[in-house]
Amino acid sequence: MTPLVMRLRRIPFAYWLGLLTFFALLLRVPYWDVIPASYDELNTTVHGFLIAQGKILPLVGDDAYAGPFYPYLLAGLFGLGLNNPMIGRVVIMIAGVLTIPVTYAWVYALSRNKAAAFIAALLVATNPDLILVNSHIGGASFLVPFFTTLFLYLLTEALRRDHPGWLVLAAVPGGLALQSNPISVLVIIGGLLWIFWKTRGHEHLGRRWPMWGMVTGLAVCFIYSPVIIYNIATQLDTVNVVQERSYLWEDNPTLYTTENNLKRLSLQTARQVSGVVAGSETIRALVGVPLFFVLLMVAGLIYTTRYVSALPLIILLPFWVLLPVVSSHYGFLSVGRFTTQLVPVWTAVIGIFLAAGMDRRQQVARGAAGWALAVYVVLVLCLGLWHVRSLFNYYEFANRTHISGWDILELSRYVVRENNGEPIYISAIDDLSYLDGVPYVPKAVFVIGDIYHEFLPAQQIIGRLFEHSEPAFLLLSDHDAAIVSQTAALTWLDIPANEEARQRQYGLYRLDARTPLVKPEFVVSRKDVPLAHLEGETTFGGSVMLTGCDVPATAAVGEGFTFYCYWEKHDQVPLDTYIGFAHLFDPVTGTLVTQDDHLLGQERYPLNAWQPQEIIRERYTLEIPANTTPGAYQLLLGIYTWPSLERLTVQDEADNIIRFPLEVQ
């Protein structure tokens, strides 16, 4: 043995573990807030922010099946002044890093082999799935690997020490795992089955068998009790929420769906452990080095079960027996939340298997033993380097294909940094749905930054600009920007994130409030209205005057007809949404034949924006059904507010409408 090797062996494992944990942190820092791009994880962040403000005090998370631990943890951080919308990702990153020493502790408690524990910890530290999913996404579900691994460690220590206190202590991470995502119940079931089986002959734990196992299960339920209480109070609302999410569950499980789900579960798990984070969902993804990982997984499970402990097998069995029957929710990265908790279990059996091979090197001739050890060390390092290579290849792919969340996050942050009370209007969610991170990133950043914001179609954005003649930010798709710029003077913000956004057909603009908005073509002056239309003026709500309508005297069955009404606002009205309606009414039968209800001003120029001396030429189109009986009808015209449906008053008219006779022929 060389002097260098002897010096290295004298270094305590705790130092190596600390170095590995620090290395794991360094691996998790690059792109932590933008790859993968944020999505509905930020709903929980907003949930925590509202808790911190005292606006809500929930018994569950933003999803009714999750417990309140994680959002209250975020609320505590917000209460300390850490008002970063990505704070959830910091929490998950810390949990992801802590999973490394916890994995080491569990595997060592299970095998009493430091090499096995270190190999498992190394593979957890470098695993791309655990980095991208369980250290880069800030949702409660992504705490599960940390809590379930800690649960397994405490169970193993309880059995090794034959001490019930460790069992009860294990209930804490078990219950918190259940709060994070109920799928962790499969790990808890496996762990408790193992405890029931193994404690029968133990001096202390077996003395009142199976009481201590039952106490642990009850303690887990106690930690999960806020969700249980919520469901008692709401008649199982959690079940209703889960049933609404058909993508989580098999509505009609069959032998075919179960077999297909089993194949997909196996493929996903193999990909997660081997570090495949991109590509098609086929067996071809496992060709090459990933196949070697699969062989290690199988060999490690067999060896560990036979010579060390059946605990990993008992943990894995509920997933393969139950999960394919009830769920088809398999995939990679952000949707792999059901199975990421199994990665430390698989790395445990791989570590135990490889360490056993290292131990057997003593059987090799003395001169070759050092070489055998070197080969094993190189092999383990190559497995870790393969993981790191896969991780950074994915980073490069995400940046090259513009699927990171950097641009939308940075643009949202820019609005908060540069804001002087301006609102921001954002293209409707459907128009930006192709962007990863919409609507979740802008919504969270602006809620926490106290910025008024709305997601609206282009026409309604124009309406808001007319209603509020003040500076504003606009985050628009290129299509919407082209529409809005016909009315408003928009200034493109020349910042790096906007250049990235340009590649994805959207961008951030400022409204130049010094330049007047271009009024719509239906805004006319009084001199432009035909005199015939000025007869019979009627006032609605004491503020809005109908100066006339060119309603025709007759209309044909089965055809449509169009007419125009001319409106004028001569006094301020409360800020609201005003709908103008035209209803064709049968006075004999009392039935509504046809109608046209729409926002006054056609969304682009709502009532609150109308100016004195302006006449608004409003178009109404009615289609008369073919089965309408010819005869004398009435056309009813009025205004109501939305969503209250309260009509603006008309003097001396109980129904707050005006009537026009119409003969249907």
Buried (B, 14 or more C-beta within 10 A) or exposed (E): EEEEEEEEEEEEBEEBBEEBBEBBBEBBEEBBBBBBBBBEBBBBBBBBBBBBEEEBEBBBBBBBBBBBBBBBBBBEBBBEEEBBBBBBBBBBBBBBBBBBBBBBBBBBBBBEBBBBBBBBBBBBBBBBBBBBBBBBBBBBBBBBBBBBBBBBBBBBBBBEBBBBEBBBBBBBBBBBBBBBBBBBBBBBBBBBBBBBEBBEEBEBBBEEBBEBBEBBBEBBBEBBBBBBEBBEEBEEBBEEBBEEEEEBEBEEBEEEBBEBBBEBBBBBBBBBBBBBBBEEEEEEBBEEBBBBBBEBBEBBBEBBBEEBBBBBBBBBBBBEEEBBBBBBBBBBBBEBBBBBBBBBBBBBBBBBBBBBBBEEBEEEEEEEBBEBBEBBEEBBEEBBEBBBBBBBBBBEBBBEEBBBBBBBBBBBBBBBEEBEEBBBBBBBBEBBEEBBBBBBBBBBBBBBBEBEBEBBBBBBBBBBBBBBEEBBBBBBBBEBBEBBBEBBBBEEBEBEBBEBBEEBBBBBBBBEBEEEBEBBEBBBEEEEBEEEBEEEEBBBBEBBBBBBBEBEEEBEEEEEBEBBBBBBBEEEBEEBBBBBBBBBBBEEEEEEBBBBEBBBBBBBBBBBBBEEEBBBBBEBEBBBEEEBEEEEBBBBBBBBBEEEEEBBBBEEBEEBBBBBEBEBE
